[in-house]
Amino acid sequence: MLRVRVSSIASVLLLCIGLTACKPATPPASTTETATSDAATDARLNEISRRWLEGWLALNPVIATQMGKHDYDRELDDLSAAGRQKLVDFSRQILAELETVDVTKLSRENQIDAAILRNQVRGDIWGTETLQSWAWDPQVYGALAGGAIYNVMAREFAPVPQRLESASARMQKIPRLFEQMRANLDLARVPKIHAETVAKQNGGLLSLIDTFITPNADQLQGDQRRALDESVATLRKAVAEQQKWLDTVLVPGAKGDFRIGQKLYDEKLQFSLNASLSRQEIRQRAEAELKRVRDEMYAVAQTVLKDRQGAPALPASPTAEEQQKAIEAALELGYADRPERNKVADFARETLAEATKFTREHNLVTVPDAPVKVILMPEFQRGVAVAYCDSPGPLDKGLDTYYAISPIPDDWSQAQADSFLREYNSRMIHLMSIHEAVPGHYLEGAHSTDAYSTLRSVLRSGVFAEGWAVYTEDVMADAGYLNGDPLFRLIQLKFYLRTIANAILDQGVHVDNWSREQAMQLMTRDTFQQEREAAGKWVRAQLTSAQLPTYFVGAQEHFDMRKAVEQKLGDKFDVKAYHDKVLSYGAPPVRFVREMMLDEPIG
């Protein structure tokens, strides 16, 4: 999972906007070019794209910091009515200018960029005016408050005193954000699960002070130190007041439905995916894949259970119940090997090293030398996912990537911890390191940073990134990771079942009004997830929408593209060359990469 998900946006051939050193982009070679493309039209799109990026980052200073644009490190997003209107007016202006661009006269790369930019700008308008998360989702404000401090302090892009002063300025502005939150939220529309989650996360802001601010405060002296101390005191008071409001007003008053409904879901899905598959097509493909993968898991189960004492029946043509029991029995062999409760992060470090070594030795893809560190997930971000990859902003060079893992909560019983560790057994943690780090998110993000243009690396496609991470799990298993261990393949297929289930679950919840029981049936029986994992995913499905399908849709597009290129190249296909070229485009939506790879018209 990527920590921040924003659709990939337009790129430009020359960026001279104060973001980084200007250099001409080098687009990947293509044998096909738009016959009528002209420099003037490309230059016009590039200018629109340049102004959009500069203006958009100014309106989103917390994301700007994360991306490595540090002009706004002392600022905080404005979610007041006036602030929201600025974003809408700016987006409408850019959209109007885009409509004057003759797409047929653009280069192939810029045809892609124009489509991506149009999708993003229209999505910003739709999100503000139609979806209106600012009016019903308190997570919007909690994420901004935490990110305001974390993004400034977590990485050493500038000297500590400079970053402390920026954090101090932002801490003074967080009470204003809380005021906007209380003014904007309509309790009748706020889902209780959203309210309860943010109420639990709110105290995590104080842990950011204890982790990043207090230990470094002595690096400021005089007026700067006094200002910092005042900011910390102001924030502590604001967090306490906010907690009281959350507990006494928001949580008891939240009456909204967490389901966004078919109309909003379908619209959001198109903006989120920017892909060729509709909701109905996603469901159809996911259900077909579910059956295919279960059949493949049964074949593996037949291998690992053969001649094993007490094994269930393993007929060539099993009934549904025989298949279920055989797969469950085989999975139990994998569950038996798991780390200790307090050693998950340590074991993740070991698996990261092993996956990196294997990827290099088998020449699967070019592995960057940029550092990656396994860390415990910051408290303010826990409760949605077990792990995520937090890459440095593409405008910050040479900084660490964080592979963050949420620790097992101290208040979990041993039974709950055992359930978690059955799901996140040793082989599953290997897969998690593959997905989040190498050759998954970390590697893809590092390639993206050096790709076609700054803009494309700033706002890369979540569908491309999540799809790539899932695709690489299969690549590693096919290459014989862990010495071709059949139980690793079995766990990898189970992990892929989660991707399939995500796509079905998301629309089941938000469109088909699934109950918790229906969701748990899909997860615990059909896709073999443990109770703790399934319970957590049920919460995530309520807290998010149109994000869970990105894994499946992106993976399907990557699998389809790989097959098409293999058919085209035949014996000339080289897996490392293929992967490096796929990553060279800077992670736009996969459908555009396919069109570039196969020299097809840009759709």
C-alpha positions in Angstrom: 0.0 0.0 0.0 1.2 3.5 -0.8 0.9 6.1 1.9 -0.5 8.8 -0.3 -2.6 8.0 -3.3 -3.2 10.7 -5.9 -3.7 10.0 -9.6 -0.8 10.5 -11.9 -0.9 13.9 -13.6 0.5 15.6 -16.7 4.2 15.8 -17.4 6.2 18.4 -19.3 9.2 18.3 -21.5 11.0 21.0 -19.6 10.3 21.9 -15.9 11.6 25.4 -14.8 9.2 26.1 -12.0 11.5 26.2 -9.0 10.8 22.5 -8.1 14.2 21.1 -9.0 17.0 21.6 -11.4 15.6 22.0 -14.9 16.6 19.4 -17.4 15.1 18.2 -20.6 13.0 15.0 -20.1 14.1 12.0 -22.1 11.0 10.1 -23.2 11.2 6.4 -23.8 11.8 5.6 -27.4 8.8 4.8 -29.6 8.6 3.9 -33.2 5.2 5.5 -33.5 4.7 9.3 -33.3 1.7 11.5 -33.9 2.0 12.4 -37.6 0.6 15.9 -37.1 2.2 16.7 -33.7 3.8 20.1 -33.5 6.1 21.9 -31.1 3.7 24.8 -30.5 0.9 22.6 -29.3 3.2 20.5 -27.1 4.7 23.7 -25.6 1.2 25.0 -24.8 0.3 21.8 -22.9 3.6 22.0 -21.1 2.9 25.5 -20.0 -0.6 24.6 -18.7 0.9 21.6 -16.9 3.6 23.7 -15.4 1.2 26.3 -14.0 -1.2 23.5 -12.8 1.6 21.8 -10.8 2.8 25.0 -9.3 -0.7 26.2 -8.4 -1.9 22.8 -7.1 1.1 22.3 -4.8 0.5 25.8 -3.4 -3.1 24.9 -2.6 -2.0 21.5 -1.0 1.0 22.4 1.1 1.1 19.2 3.2 1.3 17.1 0.1 3.8 19.6 -1.4 6.2 18.9 1.5 5.9 15.2 1.1 6.6 15.6 -2.6 9.8 17.6 -1.9 8.5 21.1 -2.7 9.5 23.0 0.4 8.3 26.5 -0.4 5.2 25.9 1.7 6.6 23.9 4.6 5.2 26.5 7.1 1.7 26.5 5.6 -1.4 24.3 6.1 -4.2 23.4 3.8 -7.2 25.7 4.0 -10.5 23.7 4.0 -12.7 26.6 4.7 -15.4 27.4 2.1 -13.1 30.1 0.7 -10.2 27.7 0.5 -12.2 25.0 -1.2 -13.5 27.5 -3.7 -10.0 28.5 -4.6 -9.2 24.9 -5.6 -12.4 24.7 -7.7 -11.9 28.0 -9.4 -8.2 27.1 -10.2 -9.2 23.7 -11.5 -12.0 25.1 -13.7 -9.5 27.6 -15.2 -7.0 24.9 -16.0 -9.8 22.7 -17.4 -11.0 25.5 -19.7 -7.4 25.9 -21.0 -7.1 22.2 -21.6 -10.2 22.2 -23.8 -8.5 24.6 -26.2 -5.6 22.2 -26.8 -5.9 20.1 -30.0 -4.9 16.7 -28.7 -4.4 15.3 -32.2 -1.4 17.7 -32.6 0.3 16.5 -29.4 3.2 14.1 -29.2 2.3 10.6 -27.9 3.7 11.3 -24.5 1.8 14.6 -24.2 -1.4 12.9 -25.4 -1.1 10.7 -22.3 -0.3 13.7 -20.1 -3.3 15.7 -21.4 -5.6 12.8 -20.6 -4.1 12.3 -17.1 -4.2 16.0 -16.3 -7.8 16.3 -17.5 -8.8 13.4 -15.3 -7.1 14.9 -12.2 -8.5 18.4 -12.6 -12.1 17.1 -13.2 -11.6 14.8 -10.3 -10.6 17.7 -8.0 -13.8 19.6 -9.0 -15.9 16.5 -8.5 -14.4 15.6 -5.2 -15.0 19.1 -3.8 -18.4 19.7 -5.2 -20.0 16.3 -5.5 -18.3 13.8 -3.2 -17.7 16.4 -0.5 -15.5 14.4 1.8 -14.8 17.6 3.7 -18.4 17.5 4.9 -18.6 14.0 6.2 -15.2 12.3 6.5 -13.2 13.4 9.6 -10.2 11.4 8.3 -9.5 14.2 5.9 -8.6 16.5 8.7 -6.8 13.9 10.9 -4.5 13.0 8.0 -3.7 16.6 7.3 -2.9 17.4 10.9 -0.6 14.4 11.3 1.0 14.8 7.9 1.7 18.5 8.6 4.2 17.5 11.3 5.3 14.1 10.0 6.1 15.3 6.5 8.4 18.1 7.8 10.2 16.1 10.5 10.4 12.5 9.3 13.1 13.1 6.6 16.3 15.1 6.7 15.8 17.2 3.6 17.0 20.3 5.6 18.8 21.0 8.9 16.8 20.1 12.0 16.5 23.7 13.2 14.9 24.7 9.9 12.5 21.9 10.0 11.6 22.6 13.6 10.7 26.1 12.8 8.5 24.9 9.9 6.8 22.4 12.3 6.3 25.1 14.8 4.5 27.3 12.3 2.3 24.5 11.3 1.5 23.5 14.8 0.2 27.0 15.4 -2.2 26.5 12.4 -3.6 23.1 13.4 -6.1 24.6 15.8 -7.5 26.5 12.8 -7.8 23.2 10.9 -9.7 21.7 13.9 -12.1 24.6 13.8 -12.7 24.1 10.1 -13.4 20.4 10.8 -15.9 21.2 13.5 -17.6 23.8 11.3 -17.6 21.7 8.1 -18.7 18.3 9.3 -22.4 17.5 9.1 -23.0 15.0 11.9 -26.0 13.6 10.0 -23.6 12.6 7.2 -20.6 11.4 9.2 -20.4 7.6 9.5 -19.8 6.4 13.0 -16.9 4.2 12.0 -15.1 7.2 10.6 -15.8 9.2 13.8 -14.6 6.4 16.0 -11.4 5.8 14.0 -10.4 9.5 14.1 -11.2 9.6 17.8 -8.7 6.8 18.3 -6.1 8.3 16.1 -6.2 11.9 17.5 -3.8 11.2 20.3 -1.2 10.1 17.8 -0.5 13.8 17.2 1.1 14.0 20.6 3.2 11.0 19.8 4.6 12.9 16.9 5.7 15.7 19.3 7.3 13.1 21.6 9.0 11.4 18.7 10.2 14.3 16.5 9.9 17.6 18.4 10.8 17.2 22.0 14.1 15.2 21.5 15.3 17.9 19.1 14.0 21.0 20.7 17.3 22.0 22.2 18.6 22.7 18.7 16.6 25.9 18.8 17.6 28.8 21.1 16.2 32.1 22.1 13.0 33.4 20.4 12.9 30.4 18.1 12.9 28.0 21.1 10.3 30.0 22.9 8.1 30.0 19.7 8.5 26.2 19.5 7.5 25.7 23.1 4.5 27.9 22.6 3.5 25.9 19.5 3.8 22.6 21.3 1.7 23.9 24.2 -0.9 25.3 21.8 -1.1 22.0 20.0 -1.3 19.9 23.2 -4.2 22.1 24.3 -5.9 21.9 20.9 -5.6 18.1 20.8 -7.1 17.8 24.2 -10.0 20.1 23.2 -10.4 18.2 20.0 -10.5 14.9 21.8 -13.2 16.1 24.0 -15.3 17.2 21.0 -14.6 13.9 19.2 -15.7 11.9 22.2 -18.7 14.0 23.3 -20.0 15.4 20.1 -18.8 13.7 16.9 -18.9 10.0 18.0 -22.3 10.1 19.6 -23.7 12.4 17.0 -22.4 10.6 13.9 -25.4 9.2 12.0 -24.2 8.9 8.4 -24.0 5.8 6.2 -20.5 4.7 5.3 -21.8 3.3 2.0 -21.4 6.0 -0.7 -23.9 4.3 -3.1 -23.8 3.2 -6.8 -23.8 6.6 -8.5 -21.0 8.1 -6.4 -19.1 4.9 -6.4 -19.2 4.5 -10.2 -18.1 8.1 -10.7 -15.3 7.9 -8.1 -14.1 4.6 -9.5 -13.5 6.1 -12.9 -11.6 9.0 -11.5 -9.6 6.7 -9.1 -8.7 4.1 -11.7 -8.5 6.0 -15.0 -8.7 2.5 -16.5 -10.6 0.8 -19.2 -12.6 -1.6 -16.9 -16.1 -0.7 -15.6 -17.4 -1.8 -12.2 -19.3 -4.7 -13.8 -16.3 -5.8 -15.8 -14.1 -5.7 -12.6 -16.6 -7.9 -10.8 -16.8 -10.4 -13.6 -13.1 -10.7 -13.9 -12.6 -10.9 -10.2 -15.1 -13.7 -9.8 -13.5 -15.7 -12.6 -10.0 -15.2 -11.1 -11.3 -16.3 -7.7 -12.3 -19.7 -9.2 -9.1 -20.1 -11.2 -6.8 -19.3 -8.3 -8.7 -21.6 -5.9 -8.2 -24.4 -8.4 -4.5 -23.7 -8.6 -4.2 -23.6 -4.8 -5.9 -27.1 -4.8 -3.3 -28.4 -7.2 -0.5 -27.1 -4.9 -2.4 -28.6 -1.9 -2.4 -32.0 -3.6 1.4 -31.8 -3.9 2.2 -30.7 -0.3 -0.4 -33.1 1.3 0.4 -36.2 -0.7 1.2 -39.2 1.5 0.9 -37.0 4.6 -0.7 -38.7 7.5 -4.2 -37.4 8.4 -4.5 -35.4 5.1 -8.0 -34.9 3.8 -9.2 -36.5 0.6 -7.5 -35.2 -2.6 -9.6 -36.4 -5.5 -8.8 -35.3 -9.1 -12.3 -33.7 -9.3 -13.1 -32.4 -5.8 -16.4 -31.2 -4.5 -16.5 -27.6 -3.2 -16.1 -28.9 0.3 -13.3 -31.3 -0.5 -11.4 -28.4 -2.2 -12.0 -26.2 0.8 -10.7 -28.7 3.3 -7.6 -29.6 1.3 -6.6 -26.0 0.8 -7.2 -25.2 4.5 -5.1 -28.2 5.5 -2.2 -27.2 3.2 -2.3 -23.6 4.5 -2.0 -24.8 8.0 1.5 -26.1 7.1 2.4 -22.5 6.1 0.8 -21.0 9.2 2.9 -23.1 11.5 6.0 -21.1 10.6 5.6 -17.6 12.0 7.6 -14.9 13.9 7.1 -14.1 17.6 4.6 -11.4 18.5 7.2 -8.7 19.0 9.5 -9.7 16.2 7.4 -8.9 13.1 9.4 -5.8 12.2 12.7 -7.5 12.8 11.7 -10.4 10.5 10.5 -8.0 7.9 14.1 -6.5 7.7 15.5 -10.0 7.1 13.0 -10.8 4.4 13.7 -7.4 2.7 17.3 -8.3 2.5 16.6 -11.7 1.0 14.1 -10.4 -1.6 16.6 -7.7 -2.7 19.4 -10.2 -3.1 17.2 -12.6 -5.0 15.9 -9.9 -7.4 19.5 -8.8 -8.2 20.8 -12.3 -8.6 18.0 -13.4 -11.0 18.2 -10.2 -13.1 14.5 -9.5 -12.8 14.7 -5.7 -12.8 17.3 -3.0 -12.1 17.5 -2.5 -8.3 18.3 1.0 -7.2 20.8 1.7 -4.5 18.7 4.3 -2.7 18.1 3.3 1.0 15.0 1.7 2.4 14.2 1.3 6.1 11.7 -0.8 8.0 10.0 1.3 10.7 7.0 1.0 13.0 4.0 2.8 11.6 3.4 6.2 13.2 0.5 5.9 15.6 -1.6 8.6 13.8 -1.7 6.4 10.7 -2.5 3.0 12.3 -5.9 1.3 11.9 -6.3 1.2 8.1 -3.6 -1.0 6.8 -0.9 -3.4 8.2 1.9 -2.0 6.1 2.7 0.7 3.6 5.6 2.0 1.6 6.4 5.7 2.2 8.8 6.8 -0.5 10.5 10.2 -0.3 9.1 12.9 -2.4 10.4 12.8 -6.0 11.8 16.3 -5.6 13.8 15.2 -2.6 16.9 13.3 -3.7 18.8 10.6 -1.8 16.5 10.3 1.2 15.2 7.2 2.8 12.2 5.2 1.8 10.2 3.9 4.8 8.6 0.4 4.8 6.2 0.9 7.7 4.6 -1.9 9.7 1.9 -1.5 12.2 2.8 -3.4 15.4 0.4 -5.8 17.1 -1.6 -3.6 19.5 -0.6 -4.1 23.2 -4.2 -4.5 24.2 -4.8 -7.5 21.9 -5.3 -10.8 23.6 -2.9 -13.7 22.8 -5.7 -15.3 20.8 -6.1 -12.2 18.7 -2.3 -12.0 18.2 -2.2 -15.6 17.2 -4.9 -15.0 14.6 -2.9 -12.1 13.2 0.3 -14.1 13.0 -1.4 -17.0 11.3 -2.3 -14.5 8.6 1.1 -12.8 8.7 3.2 -15.9 8.9 6.8 -16.1 7.8 6.1 -16.6 4.2 3.4 -13.9 4.2 5.9 -11.4 5.6 8.2 -12.4 2.7 5.4 -11.5 0.4 4.7 -8.3 2.2 8.3 -7.2 1.8 8.2 -8.1 -1.9 5.0 -6.1 -2.3 5.9 -3.0 -0.2 9.7 -2.9 -1.0 11.6 -5.1 -3.5 10.7 -5.5 -6.3 7.4 -3.8 -5.4 6.5 -0.3 -4.3 10.0 0.9 -3.2 11.7 -0.2 -6.4 8.9 1.1 -8.6 8.9 4.5 -6.8 12.6 4.8 -7.1 12.4 4.2 -10.9 9.5 6.6 -11.1 11.5 9.4 -9.5 14.0 9.3 -12.4 11.4 8.8 -15.1 10.0 10.8 -18.0 9.3 14.0 -16.1 9.0 15.6 -12.7 5.3 15.9 -12.8 4.7 12.3 -13.7 6.9 11.1 -10.8 5.2 13.6 -8.4 1.8 12.2 -9.0 2.1 8.6 -10.2 -0.9 6.4 -10.8 -1.9 4.3 -7.8 -3.4 1.7 -10.1 0.0 1.3 -11.8 1.9 1.2 -8.5 -0.5 -1.2 -6.7 -0.8 -3.4 -9.8 2.9 -3.5 -10.1 3.4 -4.6 -6.5 0.9 -7.4 -6.9 2.3 -8.4 -10.3 5.8 -8.7 -8.7 4.6 -11.2 -6.1 3.8 -13.6 -9.0 7.1 -12.8 -10.8 9.1 -13.8 -7.7 7.2 -17.0 -7.2 7.6 -17.9 -10.9 11.4 -17.2 -10.6 11.7 -19.8 -7.7 11.9 -17.5 -4.7 12.7 -19.5 -1.5 14.0 -22.3 -3.6 10.7 -22.9 -5.3 9.0 -23.7 -2.0 5.5 -24.9 -2.9 4.1 -23.5 0.4 5.5 -20.1 -0.6 3.5 -20.4 -3.9 0.5 -21.4 -1.9 0.8 -18.4 0.4 1.4 -16.2 -2.6 -1.8 -17.4 -4.2 -3.6 -16.8 -1.0 -2.2 -13.2 -0.9 -3.4 -12.8 -4.5 -6.8 -14.0 -3.4 -6.9 -11.0 -1.0 -6.3 -8.7 -4.0 -9.3 -10.4 -5.8 -11.4 -10.2 -2.7 -10.6 -6.5 -2.3 -12.2 -5.7 -5.7 -15.3 -7.7 -4.9 -15.6 -6.5 -1.4 -15.4 -2.8 -2.2 -18.4 -2.8 -4.5 -20.2 -5.3 -2.5 -20.1 -2.9 0.5 -20.7 0.4 -1.2 -23.0 -0.6 -4.0 -24.7 -3.9 -3.0 -25.1 -3.1 0.7 -23.3 -6.1 1.9 -23.6 -6.9 5.6 -20.6 -7.7 7.8 -21.5 -11.4 7.6 -21.4 -11.4 3.8 -18.0 -9.6 3.8 -16.6 -12.1 6.3 -17.8 -15.0 4.3 -15.9 -13.8 1.3 -12.8 -13.2 3.3 -12.6 -16.0 5.8 -14.0 -18.9 3.7 -13.7 -18.0 0.0 -10.3 -16.4 0.3 -9.0 -18.1 3.5 -8.2 -14.9 5.5 -7.8 -15.1 9.3 -10.4 -13.4 11.5 -8.2 -10.5 12.5 -7.2 -9.7 8.9 -10.8 -10.0 7.7 -12.1 -7.9 10.6 -9.5 -5.2 9.8 -10.4 -5.3 6.1 -14.1 -4.9 6.9 -13.1 -1.7 8.8 -11.0 -0.5 5.9 -13.8 -1.2 3.4 -16.1 1.1 5.5 -13.4 3.8 5.8 -12.4 3.9 2.1 -14.0 3.5 -1.3 -12.8 2.9 -4.8 -9.2 2.3 -3.5 -9.3 -1.4 -2.8 -9.9 -2.3 -6.5 -6.7 -0.6 -7.6 -4.7 -3.7 -6.6 -6.8 -6.0 -8.8 -7.3 -3.7 -11.7 -3.7 -2.7 -11.9 -2.5 -6.3 -11.6 -4.8 -7.5 -14.4 -3.6 -4.7 -16.6 0.1 -5.6 -15.9 -0.6 -9.3 -16.5 -2.4 -8.6 -19.8 0.4 -6.2 -20.9 3.2 -8.7 -20.1 1.3 -11.4 -22.1 0.8 -9.1 -25.1 4.5 -8.0 -25.2 5.7 -11.6 -24.9 3.5 -12.6 -27.8 4.9 -9.7 -29.9 8.6 -10.3 -29.1 8.6 -14.1 -28.9 12.1 -15.4 -28.3 13.4 -11.9 -28.1 11.5 -11.2 -24.9 13.9 -10.4 -22.0 12.3 -10.1 -18.6 14.7 -7.5 -17.1 14.6 -5.3 -20.2 10.8 -5.6 -20.2 10.5 -4.5 -16.6 13.0 -1.7 -16.9 11.1 -0.3 -19.9 7.7 -0.6 -18.2 9.1 1.4 -15.3 10.8 4.0 -17.5 7.5 5.7 -18.4 7.0 7.1 -14.9 3.9 5.2 -13.7 1.0 6.7 -15.7 -2.1 4.5 -15.8 -1.2 1.1 -17.1 -3.3 1.3 -20.2 -1.1 4.2 -21.5 2.1 2.2 -20.8 0.7 -0.7 -22.8 0.0 1.6 -25.7 3.5 2.9 -25.6 5.1 -0.5 -25.2 3.1 -1.9 -28.2 3.2 1.3 -30.3 -0.6 1.4 -30.3 -2.7 4.6 -30.7 -3.1 6.5 -27.4 -6.6 5.9 -26.2 
